[in-house]
Amino acid sequence: MTQVLAISFSLNGKTIAVDVPAHVLLIDLIRDRLGLKGTKRSCDMEVCGACTVLLDGEPISSCTTLAVDVDRREVTTIEGVTPPDGLSRIQEAFVLHGGLQCGFCTPGFIIAVTALLKTTPHPTDAEIRHYLHGNLCRCTGYTKIFEAVKSLGVQQVSQDAV
């Protein structure tokens, strides 16, 4: 018999209350029950970064996190960092610098960069590499992604000087 637990958490700023079996993964709750398809399933082993979401502001793999572990916490998906009227500045940088091709890995990269820039607005090359090391891309070769992230730090420095 499967144990079902009642959980309540914030998802992209909205309170969610749901009953979930104890074994359900966060990615399955987000995609299948709550209908948010931006978070991608790929490796199911915490290796590729496609399923990255923010949990209390920190990037985690939703493919290895139990849904019950987010009870009374804050979860942010790609939908939560995308403004209703367009793209975030991070998403715009990815488009401008060609940091996406097929787009499958892009939500995970955007979430990782969101976490990075929140704590480190002017990241060094080493900090960018560290934050992105858990995300795999099979299309871009990473150069364009790196350039997109680097441009955001430069852009922020320029805005700080004004």
VMD Tcl script that builds the backbone (N, CA, C; Angstrom):
set m [mol new atoms 486]
animate dup $m
set s [atomselect $m all]
$s set {name element resname resid chain x y z} {
  {N N MET 1 A 0.845 -1.182 0.000}
  {CA C MET 1 A 0.000 0.000 0.000}
  {C C MET 1 A 0.891 1.245 0.000}
  {N N THR 2 A 0.594 2.172 -0.882}
  {CA C THR 2 A 1.378 3.391 -1.021}
  {C C THR 2 A 0.895 4.446 -0.033}
  {N N GLN 3 A 1.850 5.010 0.701}
  {CA C GLN 3 A 1.523 6.077 1.637}
  {C C GLN 3 A 1.341 7.381 0.857}
  {N N VAL 4 A 0.240 8.075 1.123}
  {CA C VAL 4 A -0.039 9.366 0.489}
  {C C VAL 4 A 0.057 10.444 1.564}
  {N N LEU 5 A 0.788 11.505 1.230}
  {CA C LEU 5 A 1.006 12.587 2.185}
  {C C LEU 5 A 0.483 13.906 1.632}
  {N N ALA 6 A -0.044 14.738 2.502}
  {CA C ALA 6 A -0.492 16.075 2.125}
  {C C ALA 6 A 0.695 17.020 2.276}
  {N N ILE 7 A 0.999 17.746 1.202}
  {CA C ILE 7 A 2.074 18.735 1.262}
  {C C ILE 7 A 1.548 20.077 0.784}
  {N N SER 8 A 2.218 21.117 1.220}
  {CA C SER 8 A 1.897 22.475 0.798}
  {C C SER 8 A 3.220 23.188 0.583}
  {N N PHE 9 A 3.332 23.862 -0.543}
  {CA C PHE 9 A 4.574 24.570 -0.862}
  {C C PHE 9 A 4.276 25.714 -1.809}
  {N N SER 10 A 5.248 26.595 -1.964}
  {CA C SER 10 A 5.124 27.695 -2.903}
  {C C SER 10 A 5.744 27.251 -4.226}
  {N N LEU 11 A 4.993 27.378 -5.305}
  {CA C LEU 11 A 5.490 27.066 -6.635}
  {C C LEU 11 A 5.364 28.324 -7.474}
  {N N ASN 12 A 6.509 28.899 -7.808}
  {CA C ASN 12 A 6.533 30.126 -8.608}
  {C C ASN 12 A 5.691 31.232 -7.972}
  {N N GLY 13 A 5.727 31.288 -6.631}
  {CA C GLY 13 A 5.023 32.332 -5.901}
  {C C GLY 13 A 3.582 32.031 -5.559}
  {N N LYS 14 A 3.081 30.874 -5.968}
  {CA C LYS 14 A 1.690 30.499 -5.707}
  {C C LYS 14 A 1.672 29.316 -4.745}
  {N N THR 15 A 0.820 29.381 -3.721}
  {CA C THR 15 A 0.725 28.283 -2.761}
  {C C THR 15 A 0.007 27.099 -3.395}
  {N N ILE 16 A 0.635 25.945 -3.281}
  {CA C ILE 16 A 0.094 24.700 -3.819}
  {C C ILE 16 A -0.117 23.747 -2.651}
  {N N ALA 17 A -1.296 23.153 -2.567}
  {CA C ALA 17 A -1.579 22.105 -1.589}
  {C C ALA 17 A -2.018 20.877 -2.384}
  {N N VAL 18 A -1.337 19.768 -2.147}
  {CA C VAL 18 A -1.602 18.572 -2.941}
  {C C VAL 18 A -1.294 17.323 -2.125}
  {N N ASP 19 A -2.016 16.262 -2.396}
  {CA C ASP 19 A -1.730 14.953 -1.805}
  {C C ASP 19 A -0.874 14.181 -2.799}
  {N N VAL 20 A 0.263 13.660 -2.322}
  {CA C VAL 20 A 1.161 12.926 -3.205}
  {C C VAL 20 A 1.615 11.627 -2.558}
  {N N PRO 21 A 1.730 10.576 -3.340}
  {CA C PRO 21 A 2.347 9.362 -2.816}
  {C C PRO 21 A 3.785 9.665 -2.385}
  {N N ALA 22 A 4.239 9.036 -1.337}
  {CA C ALA 22 A 5.561 9.313 -0.758}
  {C C ALA 22 A 6.703 9.090 -1.748}
  {N N HIS 23 A 6.510 8.245 -2.748}
  {CA C HIS 23 A 7.588 7.921 -3.686}
  {C C HIS 23 A 7.652 8.832 -4.917}
  {N N VAL 24 A 6.711 9.758 -5.081}
  {CA C VAL 24 A 6.649 10.588 -6.283}
  {C C VAL 24 A 7.795 11.605 -6.296}
  {N N LEU 25 A 8.437 11.704 -7.438}
  {CA C LEU 25 A 9.526 12.662 -7.615}
  {C C LEU 25 A 8.976 14.050 -7.925}
  {N N LEU 26 A 9.744 15.054 -7.541}
  {CA C LEU 26 A 9.325 16.437 -7.769}
  {C C LEU 26 A 9.088 16.709 -9.251}
  {N N ILE 27 A 9.931 16.213 -10.129}
  {CA C ILE 27 A 9.741 16.449 -11.564}
  {C C ILE 27 A 8.399 15.903 -12.051}
  {N N ASP 28 A 7.982 14.755 -11.519}
  {CA C ASP 28 A 6.704 14.171 -11.927}
  {C C ASP 28 A 5.535 15.003 -11.411}
  {N N LEU 29 A 5.662 15.514 -10.202}
  {CA C LEU 29 A 4.618 16.386 -9.666}
  {C C LEU 29 A 4.518 17.656 -10.515}
  {N N ILE 30 A 5.649 18.275 -10.792}
  {CA C ILE 30 A 5.662 19.524 -11.558}
  {C C ILE 30 A 5.110 19.323 -12.971}
  {N N ARG 31 A 5.596 18.310 -13.667}
  {CA C ARG 31 A 5.217 18.109 -15.069}
  {C C ARG 31 A 3.848 17.440 -15.232}
  {N N ASP 32 A 3.649 16.341 -14.527}
  {CA C ASP 32 A 2.462 15.524 -14.776}
  {C C ASP 32 A 1.218 15.980 -14.010}
  {N N ARG 33 A 1.383 16.340 -12.762}
  {CA C ARG 33 A 0.228 16.738 -11.957}
  {C C ARG 33 A -0.080 18.222 -12.070}
  {N N LEU 34 A 0.972 19.050 -12.150}
  {CA C LEU 34 A 0.756 20.495 -12.142}
  {C C LEU 34 A 0.861 21.112 -13.533}
  {N N GLY 35 A 1.272 20.331 -14.527}
  {CA C GLY 35 A 1.227 20.741 -15.924}
  {C C GLY 35 A 2.274 21.743 -16.378}
  {N N LEU 36 A 3.339 21.919 -15.606}
  {CA C LEU 36 A 4.404 22.824 -16.027}
  {C C LEU 36 A 5.459 22.011 -16.758}
  {N N LYS 37 A 5.568 22.211 -18.052}
  {CA C LYS 37 A 6.400 21.350 -18.898}
  {C C LYS 37 A 7.791 21.911 -19.185}
  {N N GLY 38 A 8.144 23.090 -18.653}
  {CA C GLY 38 A 9.454 23.682 -18.917}
  {C C GLY 38 A 10.598 22.905 -18.305}
  {N N THR 39 A 10.383 22.309 -17.156}
  {CA C THR 39 A 11.405 21.490 -16.511}
  {C C THR 39 A 11.466 20.170 -17.261}
  {N N LYS 40 A 12.646 19.817 -17.726}
  {CA C LYS 40 A 12.788 18.648 -18.605}
  {C C LYS 40 A 13.346 17.437 -17.872}
  {N N ARG 41 A 12.874 16.267 -18.287}
  {CA C ARG 41 A 13.423 14.997 -17.799}
  {C C ARG 41 A 14.407 14.498 -18.844}
  {N N SER 42 A 15.587 14.091 -18.358}
  {CA C SER 42 A 16.577 13.582 -19.293}
  {C C SER 42 A 17.291 12.368 -18.711}
  {N N CYS 43 A 18.180 12.583 -17.761}
  {CA C CYS 43 A 19.045 11.485 -17.311}
  {C C CYS 43 A 18.491 10.691 -16.131}
  {N N ASP 44 A 17.623 11.299 -15.318}
  {CA C ASP 44 A 17.091 10.666 -14.103}
  {C C ASP 44 A 18.188 10.266 -13.121}
  {N N MET 45 A 19.366 10.907 -13.211}
  {CA C MET 45 A 20.487 10.525 -12.342}
  {C C MET 45 A 21.232 11.739 -11.775}
  {N N GLU 46 A 20.663 12.935 -11.891}
  {CA C GLU 46 A 21.295 14.132 -11.348}
  {C C GLU 46 A 22.613 14.457 -12.041}
  {N N VAL 47 A 22.662 14.231 -13.359}
  {CA C VAL 47 A 23.897 14.431 -14.104}
  {C C VAL 47 A 23.769 15.543 -15.149}
  {N N CYS 48 A 22.620 15.698 -15.782}
  {CA C CYS 48 A 22.532 16.560 -16.964}
  {C C CYS 48 A 22.057 17.980 -16.706}
  {N N GLY 49 A 21.313 18.219 -15.639}
  {CA C GLY 49 A 20.844 19.563 -15.318}
  {C C GLY 49 A 19.561 19.987 -15.998}
  {N N ALA 50 A 18.998 19.171 -16.876}
  {CA C ALA 50 A 17.781 19.556 -17.592}
  {C C ALA 50 A 16.589 19.742 -16.654}
  {N N CYS 51 A 16.603 19.065 -15.524}
  {CA C CYS 51 A 15.480 19.111 -14.583}
  {C C CYS 51 A 15.696 20.113 -13.451}
  {N N THR 52 A 16.688 20.980 -13.578}
  {CA C THR 52 A 17.043 21.900 -12.493}
  {C C THR 52 A 15.902 22.868 -12.182}
  {N N VAL 53 A 15.603 22.983 -10.901}
  {CA C VAL 53 A 14.673 23.972 -10.366}
  {C C VAL 53 A 15.360 24.618 -9.165}
  {N N LEU 54 A 14.792 25.698 -8.686}
  {CA C LEU 54 A 15.312 26.316 -7.472}
  {C C LEU 54 A 14.470 25.850 -6.289}
  {N N LEU 55 A 15.135 25.426 -5.238}
  {CA C LEU 55 A 14.470 25.078 -3.983}
  {C C LEU 55 A 15.011 26.039 -2.937}
  {N N ASP 56 A 14.135 26.913 -2.469}
  {CA C ASP 56 A 14.546 27.977 -1.541}
  {C C ASP 56 A 15.724 28.763 -2.114}
  {N N GLY 57 A 15.700 28.981 -3.436}
  {CA C GLY 57 A 16.707 29.782 -4.105}
  {C C GLY 57 A 17.949 29.049 -4.557}
  {N N GLU 58 A 18.082 27.778 -4.202}
  {CA C GLU 58 A 19.263 26.986 -4.577}
  {C C GLU 58 A 18.915 26.003 -5.683}
  {N N PRO 59 A 19.789 25.834 -6.681}
  {CA C PRO 59 A 19.498 24.879 -7.752}
  {C C PRO 59 A 19.586 23.433 -7.259}
  {N N ILE 60 A 18.573 22.649 -7.638}
  {CA C ILE 60 A 18.541 21.223 -7.300}
  {C C ILE 60 A 18.059 20.440 -8.520}
  {N N SER 61 A 18.293 19.143 -8.503}
  {CA C SER 61 A 17.780 18.252 -9.545}
  {C C SER 61 A 16.419 17.733 -9.112}
  {N N SER 62 A 15.397 18.074 -9.867}
  {CA C SER 62 A 14.047 17.639 -9.497}
  {C C SER 62 A 13.810 16.169 -9.824}
  {N N CYS 63 A 14.717 15.564 -10.608}
  {CA C CYS 63 A 14.550 14.155 -10.970}
  {C C CYS 63 A 14.994 13.209 -9.855}
  {N N THR 64 A 15.660 13.736 -8.836}
  {CA C THR 64 A 16.088 12.892 -7.715}
  {C C THR 64 A 15.592 13.428 -6.376}
  {N N THR 65 A 14.684 14.392 -6.420}
  {CA C THR 65 A 14.119 14.981 -5.204}
  {C C THR 65 A 12.696 14.498 -5.046}
  {N N LEU 66 A 12.392 13.965 -3.887}
  {CA C LEU 66 A 11.020 13.548 -3.626}
  {C C LEU 66 A 10.128 14.774 -3.466}
  {N N ALA 67 A 8.924 14.696 -3.991}
  {CA C ALA 67 A 7.978 15.807 -3.881}
  {C C ALA 67 A 7.701 16.151 -2.419}
  {N N VAL 68 A 7.639 15.142 -1.552}
  {CA C VAL 68 A 7.351 15.408 -0.134}
  {C C VAL 68 A 8.449 16.228 0.530}
  {N N ASP 69 A 9.640 16.242 -0.049}
  {CA C ASP 69 A 10.746 17.012 0.530}
  {C C ASP 69 A 10.622 18.518 0.304}
  {N N VAL 70 A 9.669 18.961 -0.506}
  {CA C VAL 70 A 9.482 20.394 -0.719}
  {C C VAL 70 A 8.356 20.955 0.149}
  {N N ASP 71 A 7.801 20.132 1.017}
  {CA C ASP 71 A 6.740 20.592 1.911}
  {C C ASP 71 A 7.207 21.817 2.703}
  {N N ARG 72 A 6.387 22.872 2.670}
  {CA C ARG 72 A 6.648 24.134 3.373}
  {C C ARG 72 A 7.890 24.872 2.853}
  {N N ARG 73 A 8.220 24.641 1.588}
  {CA C ARG 73 A 9.392 25.289 0.986}
  {C C ARG 73 A 8.982 26.032 -0.276}
  {N N GLU 74 A 9.949 26.664 -0.914}
  {CA C GLU 74 A 9.681 27.459 -2.114}
  {C C GLU 74 A 10.372 26.842 -3.319}
  {N N VAL 75 A 9.604 26.510 -4.352}
  {CA C VAL 75 A 10.110 25.933 -5.589}
  {C C VAL 75 A 9.890 26.942 -6.720}
  {N N THR 76 A 10.945 27.141 -7.526}
  {CA C THR 76 A 10.837 28.018 -8.691}
  {C C THR 76 A 11.289 27.239 -9.910}
  {N N THR 77 A 10.435 27.221 -10.928}
  {CA C THR 77 A 10.741 26.554 -12.193}
  {C C THR 77 A 11.044 27.621 -13.248}
  {N N ILE 78 A 11.341 27.187 -14.449}
  {CA C ILE 78 A 11.592 28.119 -15.549}
  {C C ILE 78 A 10.381 29.031 -15.766}
  {N N GLU 79 A 9.186 28.513 -15.565}
  {CA C GLU 79 A 7.984 29.334 -15.717}
  {C C GLU 79 A 7.967 30.465 -14.695}
  {N N GLY 80 A 8.565 30.230 -13.538}
  {CA C GLY 80 A 8.582 31.225 -12.476}
  {C C GLY 80 A 9.606 32.332 -12.672}
  {N N VAL 81 A 10.586 32.116 -13.528}
  {CA C VAL 81 A 11.578 33.168 -13.795}
  {C C VAL 81 A 11.324 33.853 -15.139}
  {N N THR 82 A 10.297 33.417 -15.845}
  {CA C THR 82 A 9.942 34.010 -17.133}
  {C C THR 82 A 8.822 35.021 -16.917}
  {N N PRO 83 A 9.071 36.301 -17.222}
  {CA C PRO 83 A 8.020 37.308 -17.062}
  {C C PRO 83 A 6.829 37.012 -17.967}
  {N N PRO 84 A 5.628 37.372 -17.541}
  {CA C PRO 84 A 4.439 37.090 -18.368}
  {C C PRO 84 A 4.443 37.824 -19.707}
  {N N ASP 85 A 5.185 38.924 -19.800}
  {CA C ASP 85 A 5.160 39.735 -21.014}
  {C C ASP 85 A 6.385 39.555 -21.910}
  {N N GLY 86 A 7.156 38.486 -21.715}
  {CA C GLY 86 A 8.322 38.286 -22.575}
  {C C GLY 86 A 9.365 37.419 -21.924}
  {N N LEU 87 A 10.617 37.792 -22.124}
  {CA C LEU 87 A 11.739 37.017 -21.612}
  {C C LEU 87 A 12.460 37.775 -20.499}
  {N N SER 88 A 13.091 37.027 -19.610}
  {CA C SER 88 A 13.944 37.646 -18.593}
  {C C SER 88 A 15.228 38.112 -19.271}
  {N N ARG 89 A 16.020 38.909 -18.577}
  {CA C ARG 89 A 17.279 39.385 -19.170}
  {C C ARG 89 A 18.231 38.221 -19.419}
  {N N ILE 90 A 18.146 37.172 -18.611}
  {CA C ILE 90 A 18.985 35.986 -18.819}
  {C C ILE 90 A 18.557 35.272 -20.102}
  {N N GLN 91 A 17.264 35.094 -20.269}
  {CA C GLN 91 A 16.760 34.454 -21.478}
  {C C GLN 91 A 17.105 35.278 -22.715}
  {N N GLU 92 A 16.974 36.600 -22.608}
  {CA C GLU 92 A 17.330 37.469 -23.733}
  {C C GLU 92 A 18.808 37.330 -24.094}
  {N N ALA 93 A 19.673 37.217 -23.082}
  {CA C ALA 93 A 21.110 37.054 -23.348}
  {C C ALA 93 A 21.376 35.737 -24.075}
  {N N PHE 94 A 20.671 34.671 -23.688}
  {CA C PHE 94 A 20.841 33.382 -24.363}
  {C C PHE 94 A 20.434 33.495 -25.831}
  {N N VAL 95 A 19.346 34.195 -26.102}
  {CA C VAL 95 A 18.898 34.381 -27.488}
  {C C VAL 95 A 19.907 35.244 -28.248}
  {N N LEU 96 A 20.292 36.366 -27.674}
  {CA C LEU 96 A 21.194 37.307 -28.326}
  {C C LEU 96 A 22.545 36.682 -28.669}
  {N N HIS 97 A 23.057 35.830 -27.785}
  {CA C HIS 97 A 24.385 35.241 -27.980}
  {C C HIS 97 A 24.337 33.838 -28.584}
  {N N GLY 98 A 23.163 33.382 -28.963}
  {CA C GLY 98 A 23.055 32.054 -29.568}
  {C C GLY 98 A 23.338 30.939 -28.579}
  {N N GLY 99 A 22.974 31.145 -27.325}
  {CA C GLY 99 A 23.242 30.160 -26.275}
  {C C GLY 99 A 22.231 29.035 -26.210}
  {N N LEU 100 A 21.432 28.887 -27.245}
  {CA C LEU 100 A 20.501 27.776 -27.299}
  {C C LEU 100 A 20.355 27.331 -28.746}
  {N N GLN 101 A 20.120 26.067 -28.904}
  {CA C GLN 101 A 19.840 25.560 -30.236}
  {C C GLN 101 A 18.535 24.777 -30.170}
  {N N CYS 102 A 18.580 23.533 -29.741}
  {CA C CYS 102 A 17.322 22.789 -29.668}
  {C C CYS 102 A 16.471 23.279 -28.503}
  {N N GLY 103 A 17.107 23.839 -27.471}
  {CA C GLY 103 A 16.377 24.399 -26.344}
  {C C GLY 103 A 16.065 23.439 -25.221}
  {N N PHE 104 A 16.350 22.161 -25.391}
  {CA C PHE 104 A 15.991 21.173 -24.375}
  {C C PHE 104 A 16.679 21.443 -23.040}
  {N N CYS 105 A 17.959 21.765 -23.072}
  {CA C CYS 105 A 18.723 21.995 -21.845}
  {C C CYS 105 A 18.586 23.416 -21.326}
  {N N THR 106 A 18.055 24.315 -22.141}
  {CA C THR 106 A 18.043 25.732 -21.812}
  {C C THR 106 A 17.353 26.060 -20.487}
  {N N PRO 107 A 16.188 25.498 -20.170}
  {CA C PRO 107 A 15.578 25.837 -18.883}
  {C C PRO 107 A 16.495 25.547 -17.685}
  {N N GLY 108 A 17.197 24.434 -17.714}
  {CA C GLY 108 A 18.115 24.112 -16.628}
  {C C GLY 108 A 19.257 25.102 -16.531}
  {N N PHE 109 A 19.795 25.507 -17.678}
  {CA C PHE 109 A 20.853 26.517 -17.695}
  {C C PHE 109 A 20.322 27.848 -17.154}
  {N N ILE 110 A 19.142 28.251 -17.585}
  {CA C ILE 110 A 18.562 29.528 -17.150}
  {C C ILE 110 A 18.376 29.520 -15.628}
  {N N ILE 111 A 17.896 28.415 -15.080}
  {CA C ILE 111 A 17.704 28.313 -13.629}
  {C C ILE 111 A 19.061 28.389 -12.915}
  {N N ALA 112 A 20.062 27.692 -13.412}
  {CA C ALA 112 A 21.389 27.727 -12.784}
  {C C ALA 112 A 21.967 29.138 -12.825}
  {N N VAL 113 A 21.828 29.818 -13.953}
  {CA C VAL 113 A 22.347 31.182 -14.087}
  {C C VAL 113 A 21.568 32.140 -13.185}
  {N N THR 114 A 20.278 31.924 -13.041}
  {CA C THR 114 A 19.470 32.740 -12.130}
  {C C THR 114 A 20.024 32.649 -10.714}
  {N N ALA 115 A 20.319 31.443 -10.268}
  {CA C ALA 115 A 20.885 31.256 -8.924}
  {C C ALA 115 A 22.255 31.908 -8.814}
  {N N LEU 116 A 23.080 31.741 -9.843}
  {CA C LEU 116 A 24.417 32.329 -9.838}
  {C C LEU 116 A 24.352 33.844 -9.694}
  {N N LEU 117 A 23.553 34.495 -10.550}
  {CA C LEU 117 A 23.523 35.951 -10.565}
  {C C LEU 117 A 22.858 36.537 -9.320}
  {N N LYS 118 A 22.017 35.756 -8.682}
  {CA C LYS 118 A 21.400 36.221 -7.437}
  {C C LYS 118 A 22.452 36.354 -6.334}
  {N N THR 119 A 23.400 35.438 -6.297}
  {CA C THR 119 A 24.430 35.469 -5.252}
  {C C THR 119 A 25.706 36.169 -5.713}
  {N N THR 120 A 25.954 36.151 -7.029}
  {CA C THR 120 A 27.204 36.705 -7.577}
  {C C THR 120 A 26.874 37.505 -8.838}
  {N N PRO 121 A 26.527 38.791 -8.673}
  {CA C PRO 121 A 26.113 39.574 -9.845}
  {C C PRO 121 A 27.212 39.800 -10.879}
  {N N HIS 122 A 28.478 39.701 -10.468}
  {CA C HIS 122 A 29.607 39.915 -11.377}
  {C C HIS 122 A 30.499 38.674 -11.336}
  {N N PRO 123 A 30.018 37.560 -11.869}
  {CA C PRO 123 A 30.776 36.309 -11.738}
  {C C PRO 123 A 32.059 36.291 -12.561}
  {N N THR 124 A 33.063 35.640 -12.005}
  {CA C THR 124 A 34.304 35.408 -12.739}
  {C C THR 124 A 34.088 34.226 -13.685}
  {N N ASP 125 A 35.035 34.014 -14.574}
  {CA C ASP 125 A 34.957 32.865 -15.475}
  {C C ASP 125 A 34.878 31.568 -14.677}
  {N N ALA 126 A 35.661 31.467 -13.618}
  {CA C ALA 126 A 35.674 30.251 -12.794}
  {C C ALA 126 A 34.326 30.045 -12.102}
  {N N GLU 127 A 33.712 31.119 -11.638}
  {CA C GLU 127 A 32.398 30.999 -10.981}
  {C C GLU 127 A 31.330 30.578 -11.982}
  {N N ILE 128 A 31.391 31.110 -13.177}
  {CA C ILE 128 A 30.424 30.709 -14.209}
  {C C ILE 128 A 30.594 29.219 -14.507}
  {N N ARG 129 A 31.830 28.793 -14.724}
  {CA C ARG 129 A 32.078 27.368 -15.009}
  {C C ARG 129 A 31.582 26.476 -13.870}
  {N N HIS 130 A 31.829 26.910 -12.639}
  {CA C HIS 130 A 31.395 26.121 -11.473}
  {C C HIS 130 A 29.876 25.964 -11.461}
  {N N TYR 131 A 29.151 27.050 -11.668}
  {CA C TYR 131 A 27.693 26.992 -11.612}
  {C C TYR 131 A 27.100 26.199 -12.772}
  {N N LEU 132 A 27.789 26.183 -13.897}
  {CA C LEU 132 A 27.250 25.497 -15.074}
  {C C LEU 132 A 27.786 24.079 -15.244}
  {N N HIS 133 A 28.675 23.645 -14.370}
  {CA C HIS 133 A 29.296 22.327 -14.559}
  {C C HIS 133 A 28.292 21.176 -14.487}
  {N N GLY 134 A 27.173 21.362 -13.862}
  {CA C GLY 134 A 26.181 20.293 -13.755}
  {C C GLY 134 A 25.153 20.284 -14.863}
  {N N ASN 135 A 25.337 21.120 -15.883}
  {CA C ASN 135 A 24.391 21.183 -16.987}
  {C C ASN 135 A 25.067 20.727 -18.278}
  {N N LEU 136 A 24.433 19.796 -18.955}
  {CA C LEU 136 A 24.964 19.276 -20.216}
  {C C LEU 136 A 24.163 19.809 -21.397}
  {N N CYS 137 A 24.869 20.139 -22.466}
  {CA C CYS 137 A 24.252 20.564 -23.715}
  {C C CYS 137 A 24.878 19.751 -24.837}
  {N N ARG 138 A 24.051 19.209 -25.688}
  {CA C ARG 138 A 24.553 18.391 -26.779}
  {C C ARG 138 A 24.618 19.162 -28.098}
  {N N CYS 139 A 24.202 20.438 -28.094}
  {CA C CYS 139 A 24.127 21.199 -29.347}
  {C C CYS 139 A 25.113 22.345 -29.460}
  {N N THR 140 A 25.284 23.134 -28.400}
  {CA C THR 140 A 25.951 24.423 -28.555}
  {C C THR 140 A 27.460 24.401 -28.389}
  {N N GLY 141 A 28.009 23.426 -27.710}
  {CA C GLY 141 A 29.437 23.437 -27.444}
  {C C GLY 141 A 29.810 24.360 -26.301}
  {N N TYR 142 A 28.850 24.919 -25.603}
  {CA C TYR 142 A 29.015 25.732 -24.390}
  {C C TYR 142 A 29.573 27.126 -24.617}
  {N N THR 143 A 30.278 27.388 -25.673}
  {CA C THR 143 A 30.905 28.701 -25.876}
  {C C THR 143 A 29.854 29.805 -25.875}
  {N N LYS 144 A 28.785 29.622 -26.601}
  {CA C LYS 144 A 27.739 30.646 -26.703}
  {C C LYS 144 A 27.000 30.814 -25.378}
  {N N ILE 145 A 26.815 29.722 -24.667}
  {CA C ILE 145 A 26.187 29.801 -23.349}
  {C C ILE 145 A 27.076 30.615 -22.414}
  {N N PHE 146 A 28.351 30.310 -22.420}
  {CA C PHE 146 A 29.307 31.030 -21.578}
  {C C PHE 146 A 29.310 32.517 -21.928}
  {N N GLU 147 A 29.314 32.838 -23.222}
  {CA C GLU 147 A 29.293 34.234 -23.663}
  {C C GLU 147 A 28.030 34.945 -23.186}
  {N N ALA 148 A 26.903 34.260 -23.236}
  {CA C ALA 148 A 25.640 34.846 -22.773}
  {C C ALA 148 A 25.725 35.188 -21.285}
  {N N VAL 149 A 26.220 34.262 -20.489}
  {CA C VAL 149 A 26.321 34.492 -19.042}
  {C C VAL 149 A 27.325 35.600 -18.760}
  {N N LYS 150 A 28.451 35.561 -19.441}
  {CA C LYS 150 A 29.491 36.581 -19.258}
  {C C LYS 150 A 28.928 37.968 -19.570}
  {N N SER 151 A 28.110 38.086 -20.598}
  {CA C SER 151 A 27.543 39.384 -20.982}
  {C C SER 151 A 26.639 39.941 -19.891}
  {N N LEU 152 A 26.000 39.070 -19.138}
  {CA C LEU 152 A 25.103 39.527 -18.068}
  {C C LEU 152 A 25.883 40.187 -16.947}
  {N N GLY 153 A 27.046 39.650 -16.612}
  {CA C GLY 153 A 27.900 40.267 -15.599}
  {C C GLY 153 A 28.415 41.612 -16.056}
  {N N VAL 154 A 28.815 41.696 -17.313}
  {CA C VAL 154 A 29.304 42.954 -17.877}
  {C C VAL 154 A 28.171 43.969 -17.915}
  {N N GLN 155 A 26.998 43.520 -18.327}
  {CA C GLN 155 A 25.825 44.382 -18.397}
  {C C GLN 155 A 25.496 44.935 -17.010}
  {N N GLN 156 A 25.581 44.095 -15.991}
  {CA C GLN 156 A 25.291 44.516 -14.630}
  {C C GLN 156 A 26.319 45.525 -14.131}
  {N N VAL 157 A 27.590 45.305 -14.442}
  {CA C VAL 157 A 28.631 46.250 -14.053}
  {C C VAL 157 A 28.343 47.609 -14.685}
  {N N SER 158 A 27.951 47.637 -15.967}
  {CA C SER 158 A 27.628 48.879 -16.648}
  {C C SER 158 A 26.450 49.578 -15.984}
  {N N GLN 159 A 25.436 48.820 -15.589}
  {CA C GLN 159 A 24.265 49.403 -14.925}
  {C C GLN 159 A 24.642 49.932 -13.548}
  {N N ASP 160 A 25.534 49.272 -12.843}
  {CA C ASP 160 A 25.969 49.715 -11.518}
  {C C ASP 160 A 26.729 51.039 -11.596}
  {N N ALA 161 A 27.423 51.285 -12.702}
  {CA C ALA 161 A 28.231 52.483 -12.851}
  {C C ALA 161 A 27.392 53.739 -13.098}
  {N N VAL 162 A 26.170 53.550 -13.556}
  {CA C VAL 162 A 25.296 54.689 -13.903}
  {C C VAL 162 A 24.730 55.326 -12.657}
}
mol reanalyze $m
mol bondsrecalc $m
mol representation Tube
mol addrep $m
